Amino acid sequence: MTPGFEGSYLGASDKISPAAIMECKICWTPYDPAEGDDTRQIGPGTAFLDLPHDWTCPGCSAPRAQFLVREDPGAPSAALMAELEVRTRALVADFTEVFHSKMRDLPMVNQALHVQAVGFRPHEGGFLGILIAPWFMNLVYLPGADRAVLRAGAKEVLALPSGDYEFMHAARETVGPYMACALFSPMGDFTSQLQAVDVARAAMTEIFKPENRAETDRSADIRARREAELAPPPPEPAPAPSRRNLLTGGLGT
């Protein structure tokens, strides 16, 4: 999971833009991506979220998790964020109704989960994010009003920074037209809502990294990567008997 930061948006990395100016809450030293950090040879144009994981505050050596958002010039307007809130709330309400009316008792449903919209952001005149439900996790695009009418059941490829993704056109009465790209289904490997949200946020971060671009099915890549993270580690070969292993119950290194 991408490391968060304290005090702003509950540390959700998908809430800040690459232009966000961060500030150390210990010594108030700012990190401005337009300037970078000469002390660590971080060039101008490096977003806070793209800093090395071991980067620390140049003023007091506090870890990056101690930084707050001071200002975000790249943040969308209040009106756009209000529209985003309305549309994602409708999306969650609609699929929550589907769960209660049609899906609740099906064996494929993970009862530990509930419907939640994660990481939605403005994109290409609409909004893009991940919808978690007890029976799926989908990348969802809510198109703007000026977009051509979607045809339910049709497929369309969207070009994102990390590659091309195949979406299916769909529509709901409350939500209206939308497009969905499957990441996980069913959701049986998730043990909690928190785990599902962490995976969704990590996926949104990876989707917007150009360095992940490859001539492949990106949704399948993300799904395979996250499934590997969820899977239990393979058993290790039994170590040769030794006094250290006996004394530590095999936990010593």
C-alpha positions as CSV (number, residue, x, y, z in Angstrom):
1,M,0.0,0.0,0.0
2,T,1.2,3.5,-0.8
3,P,2.3,5.2,2.5
4,G,-0.2,7.9,3.6
5,F,0.3,11.1,5.5
6,E,-1.2,12.5,8.6
7,G,-4.0,15.0,9.2
8,S,-5.4,15.5,5.7
9,Y,-8.1,13.4,4.1
10,L,-7.4,10.7,6.7
11,G,-4.1,10.2,4.9
12,A,-5.7,9.0,1.6
13,S,-3.2,9.5,-1.2
14,D,-5.9,9.5,-3.8
15,K,-7.2,12.8,-2.5
16,I,-4.2,15.0,-3.4
17,S,-3.0,16.0,-6.8
18,P,0.7,15.8,-8.1
19,A,0.9,19.6,-7.5
20,A,0.1,19.3,-3.8
21,I,2.4,21.3,-1.5
22,M,3.0,19.4,1.7
23,E,4.2,20.6,5.1
24,C,6.0,18.8,7.9
25,K,3.9,19.0,11.1
26,I,7.0,18.8,13.3
27,C,9.1,21.7,11.9
28,W,6.8,23.2,9.2
29,T,9.3,22.7,6.4
30,P,7.4,22.5,3.1
31,Y,7.8,20.2,0.2
32,D,6.9,21.9,-3.1
33,P,6.9,19.5,-6.1
34,A,7.8,22.4,-8.3
35,E,11.1,22.8,-6.5
36,G,11.9,19.2,-5.5
37,D,14.5,18.6,-2.7
38,D,18.2,19.4,-3.4
39,T,19.3,17.7,-0.1
40,R,18.2,14.3,-1.6
41,Q,18.8,15.1,-5.2
42,I,15.0,15.1,-5.9
43,G,14.4,17.0,-9.1
44,P,11.8,19.6,-9.7
45,G,8.5,18.2,-10.9
46,T,8.5,15.2,-8.4
47,A,5.1,14.8,-6.8
48,F,5.1,14.1,-3.0
49,L,3.6,10.6,-3.6
50,D,6.5,9.8,-6.0
51,L,9.2,10.5,-3.4
52,P,11.3,7.5,-2.3
53,H,9.8,5.6,0.6
54,D,12.8,6.4,2.8
55,W,12.6,10.1,2.1
56,T,12.5,12.3,5.2
57,C,12.0,15.9,6.0
58,P,15.0,18.0,5.1
59,G,14.4,20.2,8.1
60,C,14.1,17.7,11.0
61,S,14.3,14.2,9.4
62,A,10.7,13.3,10.2
63,P,9.3,10.6,8.0
64,R,7.0,11.5,5.1
65,A,4.0,10.2,7.0
66,Q,4.3,13.3,9.3
67,F,3.4,15.7,6.4
68,L,0.2,17.6,6.0
69,V,-1.4,19.2,2.9
70,R,-0.6,22.9,3.0
71,E,-2.2,23.8,-0.3
72,D,-3.1,21.9,-3.5
73,P,-3.0,24.0,-6.7
74,G,-4.1,21.0,-8.7
75,A,-7.2,20.2,-6.7
76,P,-10.5,20.4,-8.6
77,S,-12.9,23.2,-8.0
78,A,-15.5,23.1,-5.2
79,A,-18.3,22.8,-7.7
80,L,-16.7,19.9,-9.5
81,M,-16.1,18.1,-6.1
82,A,-19.7,18.7,-5.2
83,E,-20.8,17.0,-8.4
84,L,-18.4,14.2,-7.7
85,E,-19.9,13.7,-4.2
86,V,-23.5,13.6,-5.6
87,R,-22.7,11.1,-8.3
88,T,-20.7,8.7,-6.2
89,R,-23.3,8.9,-3.4
90,A,-25.9,7.9,-6.0
91,L,-23.7,5.1,-7.2
92,V,-23.2,3.7,-3.7
93,A,-26.9,4.0,-2.9
94,D,-27.9,2.2,-6.1
95,F,-25.6,-0.8,-5.6
96,T,-26.5,-1.0,-1.9
97,E,-30.1,-1.4,-3.0
98,V,-29.1,-4.1,-5.4
99,F,-27.3,-5.9,-2.6
100,H,-30.3,-5.8,-0.3
101,S,-32.9,-6.7,-2.9
102,K,-31.1,-9.3,-5.0
103,M,-27.6,-10.3,-3.8
104,R,-27.7,-10.5,0.0
105,D,-28.3,-14.3,0.3
106,L,-26.2,-15.5,-2.6
107,P,-23.2,-17.7,-1.7
108,M,-20.8,-15.6,-3.8
109,V,-21.4,-12.6,-1.6
110,N,-18.8,-11.7,1.0
111,Q,-20.8,-10.6,4.0
112,A,-17.8,-8.9,5.6
113,L,-17.9,-6.2,2.9
114,H,-20.3,-3.3,2.0
115,V,-20.7,-1.0,-1.0
116,Q,-18.1,1.8,-1.0
117,A,-16.8,4.3,-3.7
118,V,-13.0,4.6,-3.4
119,G,-10.6,7.1,-5.0
120,F,-13.0,8.8,-7.4
121,R,-11.4,11.8,-9.2
122,P,-12.2,14.0,-12.2
123,H,-11.0,12.4,-15.5
124,E,-11.6,13.3,-19.1
125,G,-14.8,15.3,-18.4
126,G,-16.2,12.6,-16.0
127,F,-15.2,10.8,-12.9
128,L,-13.0,7.7,-12.5
129,G,-12.6,5.5,-9.4
130,I,-13.2,2.1,-7.9
131,L,-16.5,0.7,-6.6
132,I,-16.3,-2.0,-3.9
133,A,-19.3,-4.3,-3.5
134,P,-19.6,-7.6,-1.5
135,W,-19.5,-9.4,-4.8
136,F,-17.1,-7.4,-7.0
137,M,-14.5,-4.6,-7.2
138,N,-14.7,-2.6,-10.5
139,L,-12.9,0.3,-12.0
140,V,-15.8,2.7,-12.8
141,Y,-16.0,5.6,-15.1
142,L,-19.0,8.1,-14.7
143,P,-19.1,10.0,-18.0
144,G,-19.8,13.8,-18.3
145,A,-23.0,15.1,-19.7
146,D,-21.3,16.0,-23.0
147,R,-20.2,12.5,-23.8
148,A,-22.0,10.3,-26.4
149,V,-24.7,8.1,-25.1
150,L,-23.4,4.7,-23.9
151,R,-24.8,1.5,-25.3
152,A,-25.5,-1.1,-22.6
153,G,-23.4,-4.2,-23.2
154,A,-21.0,-2.5,-25.6
155,K,-17.3,-2.6,-24.9
156,E,-14.9,0.3,-25.0
157,V,-11.1,0.7,-24.4
158,L,-10.1,3.7,-22.3
159,A,-6.5,4.9,-22.4
160,L,-5.2,5.6,-18.9
161,P,-1.6,6.6,-17.8
162,S,-0.7,2.9,-17.1
163,G,-2.2,1.4,-20.2
164,D,-5.4,0.6,-22.1
165,Y,-8.3,-0.9,-20.1
166,E,-11.5,-2.5,-21.5
167,F,-14.7,-1.2,-20.0
168,M,-18.3,-2.5,-20.4
169,H,-21.1,0.0,-21.0
170,A,-23.9,-0.2,-18.5
171,A,-26.7,1.9,-17.0
172,R,-28.7,2.2,-13.8
173,E,-31.9,4.2,-13.2
174,T,-30.4,6.3,-10.4
175,V,-26.8,6.4,-11.6
176,G,-27.4,6.8,-15.3
177,P,-24.9,5.5,-17.9
178,Y,-21.5,4.3,-16.6
179,M,-18.6,2.1,-17.7
180,A,-17.1,-0.7,-15.6
181,C,-13.8,-2.7,-15.8
182,A,-13.6,-5.8,-13.6
183,L,-10.7,-6.0,-11.1
184,F,-12.0,-8.7,-8.7
185,S,-15.0,-11.0,-8.7
186,P,-16.0,-12.7,-6.5
187,M,-14.6,-11.1,-3.4
188,G,-14.0,-14.1,-1.2
189,D,-10.3,-13.5,-0.6
190,F,-10.9,-10.3,1.3
191,T,-11.2,-10.6,5.0
192,S,-12.4,-7.0,5.8
193,Q,-13.6,-3.8,4.3
194,L,-10.4,-2.1,5.4
195,Q,-8.4,-4.6,3.4
196,A,-10.5,-4.1,0.3
197,V,-10.2,-0.3,0.5
198,D,-6.5,-0.5,0.9
199,V,-6.2,-2.7,-2.2
200,A,-8.5,-0.3,-4.1
201,R,-6.5,2.8,-3.2
202,A,-3.3,1.0,-4.1
203,A,-4.8,0.0,-7.5
204,M,-5.8,3.6,-8.2
205,T,-2.3,4.8,-7.5
206,E,-0.8,2.2,-9.8
207,I,-3.4,2.9,-12.6
208,F,-2.1,6.5,-12.8
209,K,1.6,5.7,-13.0
210,P,2.9,5.9,-16.6
211,E,5.8,3.7,-15.7
212,N,3.3,0.8,-15.4
213,R,2.4,1.0,-19.0
214,A,2.8,-2.2,-21.0
215,E,1.1,-3.7,-24.0
216,T,-1.1,-6.0,-21.8
217,D,-4.5,-6.2,-20.3
218,R,-3.9,-3.8,-17.4
219,S,-7.0,-4.8,-15.4
220,A,-5.8,-8.4,-15.5
221,D,-2.3,-7.3,-14.4
222,I,-3.6,-5.3,-11.4
223,R,-6.0,-8.2,-10.4
224,A,-3.1,-10.7,-10.6
225,R,-0.8,-8.5,-8.5
226,R,-3.4,-7.9,-5.8
227,E,-4.4,-11.6,-5.7
228,A,-0.8,-12.5,-5.2
229,E,-0.7,-10.0,-2.3
230,L,-3.8,-11.5,-0.7
231,A,-2.6,-15.1,-1.1
232,P,-0.9,-16.7,1.9
233,P,2.8,-17.1,1.5
234,P,3.9,-20.6,0.3
235,P,5.3,-22.9,3.0
236,E,9.0,-22.7,3.4
237,P,11.2,-25.8,3.4
238,A,11.7,-27.1,6.9
239,P,15.1,-25.9,8.2
240,A,17.7,-28.4,9.3
241,P,17.5,-29.2,13.0
242,S,19.7,-26.9,15.1
243,R,20.0,-25.7,18.7
244,R,18.9,-22.2,17.6
245,N,15.7,-23.5,15.9
246,L,14.9,-25.6,19.0
247,L,15.3,-22.7,21.4
248,T,13.3,-20.2,19.3
249,G,10.6,-22.5,18.0
250,G,11.8,-22.0,14.5
251,L,11.3,-18.2,14.7
252,G,15.0,-17.3,15.0
253,T,16.9,-16.0,12.0
